[in-house]
């Protein structure tokens, strides 16, 4: 009895330790510390290669780092172990679909995403898969839209962008002009970002933003860099959502550290509008009580768009004009203030923050 009790205690301790380690890995993923998460997961798998959850987490780390083929292999391992029995399978199908889509394999991705919806195991996994299916104009199983409305997309293939217009006759002068301007924007932006993508950009052009929100569950506009698609309204700037996609694929490498201040700042800076970014930043500072640029940068998840966009756009513009090309590229890929300090060096980082703050009146 004593020996059995000891084994039971040791087994319980092992499960608690494993659960804590998985919690630690999840925390690293939440904070986009992908390399650390990958190393921790692989270390745990060396001790226990029968844990489907660990293979799912390893797949997520590889997917987040842009290693989509490796991610798919990890999700396949998780699915073989879990055997469609729980939430690990639901999420593995969803993430496998996303990875396949990001790798340019849309036809293979759709059945995986539909499988998640059909399993019906967790609301979050269903919502995740449904959003992607909606975003790429693929039918969602068991989905009923309000008044049974489903947009009828009219599609036109161009060299680099595949345009999808909501219920719009492509022969109209508007559609022709829209495509011509965005083709020019594509070429203009790519001279800066030098991106090599795995597929054409799919651009969904919504005539009715209210319907778009009901179907995609998000306000317009938005883009998915890895998946090479964007959903836009008719009133948006030419370059904003395109830049989100370009920044993901720019200069032959994927982003490794994400921060909303820089990510949205890049899109605002290169939106191809005629706005004065420095003036907009000054006005935002007058309108809102901004403590410091570093405070906004470090707390970008909580920052209002009305503050984040003008300050981020102006700051990225300042970086583009005042640091070397290599430094600018590195900051776009490693977007946190801590990484920027490493890239620029402490003294130059502090000088740039001080000079920029003075420029915009902070």
C-alpha positions, -999 to 999 in steps of 0.1 A, spaced: 0 0 0 28 24 9 46 17 -24 14 22 -44 8 55 -26 43 66 -33 39 58 -70 6 77 -70 22 107 -54 51 107 -78 27 104 -108 7 134 -95 38 155 -90 48 147 -126 15 158 -139 16 190 -119 51 197 -132 41 190 -167 10 212 -164 31 240 -150 57 237 -178 29 238 -204 16 269 -187 50 285 -189 52 277 -226 18 292 -232 30 323 -214 60 325 -237 38 321 -268 14 348 -255 44 372 -252 57 361 -286 90 346 -272 88 319 -299 124 307 -298 123 302 -260 89 285 -263 102 262 -290 133 253 -270 112 245 -238 88 224 -258 114 203 -275 131 198 -241 98 184 -227 92 162 -257 126 145 -251 112 134 -217 77 125 -230 71 120 -267 35 108 -262 20 141 -252 -2 154 -280 -5 188 -263 33 193 -265 33 185 -303 5 210 -307 26 236 -289 57 228 -309 35 232 -340 24 267 -329 59 278 -322 71 267 -357 40 283 -373 46 315 -354 82 315 -367 71 309 -403 83 273 -405 50 261 -419 60 227 -433 75 218 -399 45 231 -381 22 208 -402 43 178 -393 40 187 -356 2 190 -358 0 157 -376 19 141 -347 -6 157 -322 -36 144 -343 -22 109 -344 -19 108 -306 -51 126 -297 -72 108 -323 -99 134 -326 -108 129 -290 -104 164 -276 -96 201 -279 -60 193 -289 -73 178 -322 -97 207 -327 -69 232 -324 -44 211 -344 -68 209 -373 -73 247 -372 -36 255 -369 -27 230 -396 -52 247 -419 -37 281 -411 -1 268 -417 -11 253 -450 -28 285 -461 3 305 -451 24 281 -472 2 288 -503 -18 255 -501 -53 269 -499 -71 238 -512 -54 216 -486 -61 241 -458 -99 244 -463 -107 207 -452 -86 211 -420 -104 243 -410 -138 228 -418 -129 198 -396 -124 221 -366 -159 236 -371 -175 202 -376 -159 188 -344 -176 216 -325 -155 211 -294 -145 246 -283 -160 280 -291 -126 296 -296 -113 270 -321 -146 272 -340 -144 310 -341 -107 309 -352 -114 285 -381 -146 301 -391 -130 335 -394 -103 322 -417 -128 303 -438 -149 334 -441 -118 355 -449 -108 333 -478 -143 330 -492 -147 293 -483 -180 279 -470 -183 274 -433 -201 241 -423 -234 247 -405 -231 284 -409 -263 305 -413 -258 342 -420 -284 368 -411 -313 366 -436 -293 338 -453 -271 364 -470 -239 351 -485 -218 376 -505 -214 369 -542 -178 376 -550 -167 388 -585 -131 379 -589 -104 394 -612 -69 380 -615 -40 405 -618 -2 398 -618 3 402 -580 -32 407 -565 -64 386 -569 -93 411 -564 -127 400 -550 -155 425 -552 -186 421 -531 -217 420 -554 -201 445 -578 -200 444 -616 -163 444 -625 -170 463 -657 -177 495 -637 -152 523 -640 -148 522 -602 -135 487 -601 -111 493 -629 -97 523 -612 -95 506 -579 -74 478 -593 -51 500 -613 -43 522 -583 -36 491 -561 -14 475 -587 6 507 -587 7 507 -549 19 471 -549 49 480 -571 57 512 -551 57 494 -518 77 465 -529 105 488 -539 108 495 -502 100 461 -487 115 438 -514 91 410 -504 90 375 -519 56 360 -512 44 324 -515 12 334 -534 -8 363 -547 -24 387 -523 -62 380 -521 -79 414 -516 -116 413 -506 -133 446 -513 -165 451 -493 -192 475 -504 -210 471 -471 -188 472 -439 -217 462 -417 -222 429 -435 -184 424 -436 -183 427 -398 -212 402 -393 -194 377 -415 -157 381 -406 -164 391 -370 -141 421 -373 -144 457 -384 -128 466 -417 -100 468 -427 -76 441 -416 -49 420 -432 -33 387 -425 4 388 -435 12 351 -433 -20 342 -452 -15 370 -478 -51 383 -477 -67 415 -468 -103 428 -463 -108 464 -471 -136 490 -475 -139 514 -503 -128 543 -482 -94 530 -470 -60 543 -479 -42 525 -507 -12 512 -487 -23 504 -452 -34 468 -454 -9 460 -483 19 472 -460 9 448 -432 14 420 -457 46 434 -472 61 439 -437 55 403 -429 74 390 -460 99 419 -463 136 413 -470 134 375 -469 126 370 -432 96 367 -410 89 389 -379 101 373 -347 90 399 -321 57 416 -326 45 449 -311 14 467 -322 30 502 -320 55 493 -347 32 470 -367 5 496 -371 31 524 -373 46 508 -404 12 505 -420 3 541 -412 37 554 -423 35 537 -457 -2 540 -464 5 561 -495 -17 589 -482 -7 626 -483 -11 631 -446 16 648 -425 25 622 -399 44 645 -376 15 670 -375 -9 642 -368 13 630 -339 15 665 -324 -23 668 -326 -27 634 -309 -4 645 -280 -24 677 -275 -57 657 -275 -46 629 -252 -24 628 -221 6 608 -234 32 601 -208 60 591 -232 66 573 -265 82 544 -246 51 541 -224 28 538 -255 53 514 -271 56 491 -241 18 491 -235 7 490 -271 -19 463 -266 -39 486 -243 -34 518 -263 -63 534 -282 -60 533 -320 -66 571 -320 -33 575 -301 -13 545 -314 -18 551 -351 -6 587 -354 23 582 -329 33 549 -344 32 562 -379 53 593 -371 78 573 -351 83 547 -379 87 576 -404 114 591 -381 132 558 -379 131 555 -416 147 589 -420 172 587 -392 186 552 -388 205 530 -412 187 508 -436 199 477 -418 187 490 -384 153 499 -398 148 465 -413 158 448 -380 134 469 -360 105 460 -383 113 423 -377 120 426 -340 95 452 -329 98 456 -291 116 486 -274 140 461 -258 150 447 -292 153 483 -306 177 492 -279 199 462 -288 197 471 -325 205 508 -321 227 507 -290 217 523 -258 231 557 -264 216 560 -300 183 546 -288 180 572 -260 191 600 -284 164 590 -310 137 588 -284 146 622 -270 149 639 -304 117 624 -317 98 634 -285 110 670 -289 101 670 -326 64 662 -319 62 684 -288 63 657 -261 
